[in-house]
Amino acid sequence: MNIVNCSTLQLASLTRDDVLGDLVYTGGLGYFAQLHSMDRMLSTQSTDIGRMTLGFGSYGYEPKLRQSP
């Protein structure tokens, strides 16, 4: 198989759930990266010690799991 056939097969196998799942995952990573960088920046500018608290929000997309028969 050459590269063109492999990429065509990979694109054909993508589903809506794959794409939306990757978008939600990327959004979560970006959220925590920005939260961490803002926390570090604010803690270096003040006398406070920055402490990262764990939290996760909703981005308006609620995944629905499909039960396999």
Wavefront OBJ file of the C-alpha trace (Angstrom):
o trace
v 0.000 0.000 0.000
v 1.201 3.453 -0.718
v 0.680 6.550 1.398
v -2.325 7.811 -0.573
v -4.257 4.562 -0.114
v -3.466 4.446 3.615
v -4.643 7.998 4.233
v -7.794 7.402 2.172
v -8.616 4.333 4.243
v -7.996 6.213 7.484
v -10.251 9.088 6.412
v -12.975 6.677 5.351
v -12.920 4.960 8.741
v -13.430 8.196 10.727
v -16.779 8.569 12.433
v -18.586 11.542 13.910
v -17.906 10.195 17.398
v -14.167 9.963 16.690
v -13.984 13.568 15.546
v -16.147 15.002 18.343
v -14.327 12.923 20.945
v -11.001 14.287 19.770
v -12.378 17.841 19.837
v -13.654 17.473 23.409
v -10.368 15.892 24.514
v -8.357 18.679 22.861
v -10.599 21.292 24.448
v -9.997 19.758 27.868
v -6.252 19.711 27.366
v -6.270 23.326 26.215
v -8.391 24.355 29.187
v -6.037 22.792 31.715
v -2.942 24.101 29.926
v -4.306 27.646 30.019
v -5.413 27.243 33.641
v -1.965 25.984 34.630
v -0.123 28.777 32.809
v -2.359 31.490 34.288
v -1.902 30.000 37.755
v 1.878 29.983 37.349
v 1.927 33.532 36.004
v -0.248 34.895 38.810
v 1.669 33.049 41.521
v 5.019 34.452 40.325
v 3.637 38.001 40.352
v 2.262 37.752 43.872
v 3.372 36.360 47.201
v 0.800 33.586 47.047
v 1.740 30.008 46.413
v -0.135 28.711 43.421
v -2.028 25.519 44.084
v -3.671 23.687 41.263
v -7.133 22.425 42.091
v -8.707 19.766 39.983
v -11.852 20.713 38.131
v -13.574 19.939 34.890
v -16.359 21.783 33.132
v -18.767 21.008 30.364
v -18.238 22.474 26.915
v -21.818 22.032 25.801
v -21.254 18.580 24.348
v -22.493 15.597 26.286
v -21.319 12.328 24.778
v -23.859 9.545 24.627
v -22.425 6.083 24.972
v -23.742 3.397 22.714
v -24.338 0.058 24.330
v -23.082 -2.816 22.254
v -25.716 -5.537 21.754
l 1 2 3 4 5 6 7 8 9 10 11 12 13 14 15 16 17 18 19 20 21 22 23 24 25 26 27 28 29 30 31 32 33 34 35 36 37 38 39 40 41 42 43 44 45 46 47 48 49 50 51 52 53 54 55 56 57 58 59 60 61 62 63 64 65 66 67 68 69
